[in-house]
Amino acid sequence: MIEVNKDNFAGEVLASSKPVLVDVWGPTCQPCLALMPQVEELANKYQDQVKVVKLNSAENRRLCIDLRVIGLPAFLLFKEGKEVERLSGKDIDIEDIEKCLQANL
């Protein structure tokens, strides 16, 4: 999974020809860290259809503010440069994320 930041977000996410799932996480967010291995498996499973990228909220506060991310973990799905769906909160599970992907492919 690619790490995105303010410098490469536009190119990796907004300009992508495929849908992009942005995993917004934080180094002190336990639910984020618990989901990460499962999200990586999901990224491999859907690699031909969706690009999955990670955004470290602690290192990219301004970008998180611009994206209106107020809680972690947060998953933002972009298609054709626009956000089309968002999941956030500590109760997200991998099934919710996969349903979101399938509904938007």
FENFEN-V588455 format. One record per residue. N is the residue number from 1. RES is the residue in one small letter. PSI is psi in whole degrees, -180 to 180 (none if undefined). Layout:
n=N res=RES psi=PSI
n=N res=RES psi=PSI
//
This chain:
n=1 res=m psi=138
n=2 res=i psi=139
n=3 res=e psi=127
n=4 res=v psi=156
n=5 res=n psi=-173
n=6 res=k psi=-27
n=7 res=d psi=-34
n=8 res=n psi=2
n=9 res=f psi=-49
n=10 res=a psi=-45
n=11 res=g psi=-43
n=12 res=e psi=-33
n=13 res=v psi=-60
n=14 res=l psi=-33
n=15 res=a psi=4
n=16 res=s psi=140
n=17 res=s psi=-19
n=18 res=k psi=158
n=19 res=p psi=149
n=20 res=v psi=128
n=21 res=l psi=119
n=22 res=v psi=117
n=23 res=d psi=104
n=24 res=v psi=118
n=25 res=w psi=170
n=26 res=g psi=147
n=27 res=p psi=-18
n=28 res=t psi=8
n=29 res=c psi=104
n=30 res=q psi=-44
n=31 res=p psi=-36
n=32 res=c psi=-48
n=33 res=l psi=-36
n=34 res=a psi=-36
n=35 res=l psi=-24
n=36 res=m psi=-47
n=37 res=p psi=-37
n=38 res=q psi=-37
n=39 res=v psi=-38
n=40 res=e psi=-39
n=41 res=e psi=-42
n=42 res=l psi=-40
n=43 res=a psi=-41
n=44 res=n psi=-41
n=45 res=k psi=-38
n=46 res=y psi=18
n=47 res=q psi=-26
n=48 res=d psi=-19
n=49 res=q psi=-29
n=50 res=v psi=142
n=51 res=k psi=131
n=52 res=v psi=127
n=53 res=v psi=158
n=54 res=k psi=142
n=55 res=l psi=114
n=56 res=n psi=112
n=57 res=s psi=-32
n=58 res=a psi=-31
n=59 res=e psi=-8
n=60 res=n psi=51
n=61 res=r psi=-44
n=62 res=r psi=-44
n=63 res=l psi=-40
n=64 res=c psi=-40
n=65 res=i psi=-45
n=66 res=d psi=-34
n=67 res=l psi=-1
n=68 res=r psi=39
n=69 res=v psi=118
n=70 res=i psi=-10
n=71 res=g psi=153
n=72 res=l psi=153
n=73 res=p psi=159
n=74 res=a psi=138
n=75 res=f psi=120
n=76 res=l psi=126
n=77 res=l psi=124
n=78 res=f psi=138
n=79 res=k psi=130
n=80 res=e psi=39
n=81 res=g psi=3
n=82 res=k psi=142
n=83 res=e psi=128
n=84 res=v psi=-20
n=85 res=e psi=155
n=86 res=r psi=135
n=87 res=l psi=137
n=88 res=s psi=156
n=89 res=g psi=158
n=90 res=k psi=-14
n=91 res=d psi=5
n=92 res=i psi=138
n=93 res=d psi=173
n=94 res=i psi=-29
n=95 res=e psi=-41
n=96 res=d psi=-43
n=97 res=i psi=-44
n=98 res=e psi=-40
n=99 res=k psi=-41
n=100 res=c psi=-46
n=101 res=l psi=-50
n=102 res=q psi=-37
n=103 res=a psi=-19
n=104 res=n psi=10
n=105 res=l psi=none
//
